[in-house]
């Protein structure tokens, strides 16, 4: 149906301008009921969108600043691949203090989502110790030696409690103001080991040397696998130490 689905949010709902970011989706600022919001149109399944909207609603109710889903006129939180969410002001984190605040917010996310069900069709890093595929990952497309290195990095996480991880905490997906830290763009979120979210600039999460190394190696392995085989994935795989 495309952007025609925006009419489900009211006859006066309109697109304003395209927003940067989001590889898999078409993202625009929109005006709904007289207020500025964000519309995201993509090809994710209804099950996937139900998982994401339930997560964001839960986090919003718990006091985390996230793009909260705005219901359509009939109460649905998505329609024909379209989600409409609150617009969040702010800029990217710039200082060590900003990143420490981000780390605190991310740890709150982890505490709030212990025991959360896995995103439909996704695999965690430790699932991939035994599975070859999951969502956008296909280990069969990677060189066997590279797969062995990735699995060795993920094996160091085995047995740790899981929760929802944001999965893509680059500066463009964080909005900081004087009063709060917002996490946006939850496309890569899933249930996994929280350490993967804690490889932050300047080690803002305060991991000790061994913990940081485990997290950094596992994170590099994940990004190599999920992006394979673009130049970034090749670069990230080169950072994963040989077995």
C-alpha positions, -999 to 999 in steps of 0.1 A, spaced: 0 0 0 30 23 6 26 58 21 -11 58 13 -14 39 47 -6 72 65 -43 80 60 -50 54 87 -37 81 111 -62 107 100 -73 125 69 -49 154 77 -18 131 83 9 142 58 46 136 51 69 166 57 104 156 46 127 126 43 150 118 73 185 104 70 193 70 84 176 37 81 190 14 53 161 -10 52 132 16 56 119 48 41 118 73 70 101 107 70 90 133 94 52 134 93 25 156 108 -3 137 126 -31 154 145 -12 187 142 20 174 158 54 164 143 61 127 143 82 101 125 68 77 99 88 46 89 77 24 60 94 -9 54 89 -46 45 91 -62 79 65 -88 87 35 -81 110 50 -104 136 83 -84 135 64 -51 138 43 -64 166 74 -74 185 90 -40 180 59 -20 189 53 -40 220 89 -35 231 89 3 225 55 7 243 69 -13 272 101 8 274 81 41 271 58 31 299 89 22 320 103 57 316 129 51 289 130 77 261 123 59 229 102 66 197 68 56 212 43 41 187 14 64 179 -18 45 173 -37 48 141 -73 59 142 -85 23 148 -59 17 175 -34 -3 155 3 4 161 12 -3 125 -6 -7 92 7 -22 59 44 -19 70 40 16 83 48 27 119 43 63 132 63 72 163 70 102 185 96 127 172 126 130 196 147 162 197 184 162 206 219 157 191 244 129 191 266 123 222 298 142 219 316 141 253 328 113 276 301 124 300 274 121 273 286 85 265 285 76 302 249 88 303 242 66 272 258 36 290 235 42 320 204 43 297 215 11 278 219 -7 311 184 3 321 172 -11 288 188 -44 297 173 -45 332 138 -38 318 139 -66 292 153 -97 310 133 -127 298 119 -109 267 110 -132 238 133 -133 208 124 -112 178 106 -134 153 130 -151 129 161 -137 147 190 -155 163 213 -144 191 251 -146 188 252 -177 209 224 -193 188 248 -190 159 273 -213 176 250 -241 162 228 -224 136 240 -211 102 213 -186 94 190 -161 111 174 -130 97 201 -112 76 229 -136 87 240 -165 66 272 -179 78 274 -203 48 283 -172 27 314 -165 48 347 -182 45 349 -212 69 379 -198 87 361 -165 93 330 -184 107 353 -203 130 368 -170 143 333 -155 148 320 -186 166 351 -186 189 343 -149 198 306 -157 205 315 -188 225 330 -165 251 295 -152 258 279 -186 262 258 -191 294 253 -154 301 218 -141 308 201 -125 278 179 -94 273 170 -70 245 200 -53 230 196 -22 209 222 -36 185 232 -4 167 244 23 191 262 45 167 261 83 175 233 88 149 210 65 168 213 84 201 196 118 208 210 136 238 196 167 256 205 183 289 177 163 306 176 129 289 191 103 265 169 89 238 176 57 218 162 56 183 162 33 152 155 -2 167 159 -21 134 187 -42 148 173 -48 182 169 -85 193 174 -107 223 211 -113 229 239 -110 255 240 -74 269 277 -71 266 272 -65 228 257 -31 235 284 -20 259 313 -15 234 310 23 236 335 51 228 361 56 255 348 24 272 320 46 286 304 15 302 334 10 324 341 -26 315 373 -41 328 400 -52 303 390 -88 299 352 -80 297 358 -52 272 379 -76 250 352 -103 251 325 -78 242 345 -61 215 355 -93 198 319 -107 199 306 -73 186 330 -72 157 321 -108 148 284 -100 148 288 -69 126 310 -89 102 283 -116 99 253 -94 96 269 -71 70 287 -98 50 301 -92 24 305 -54 22 338 -36 29 327 -28 64 321 -65 72 355 -74 58 371 -48 80 352 -60 111 361 -96 104 398 -86 102 395 -74 138 383 -108 151 414 -127 163 423 -160 148 414 -191 168 
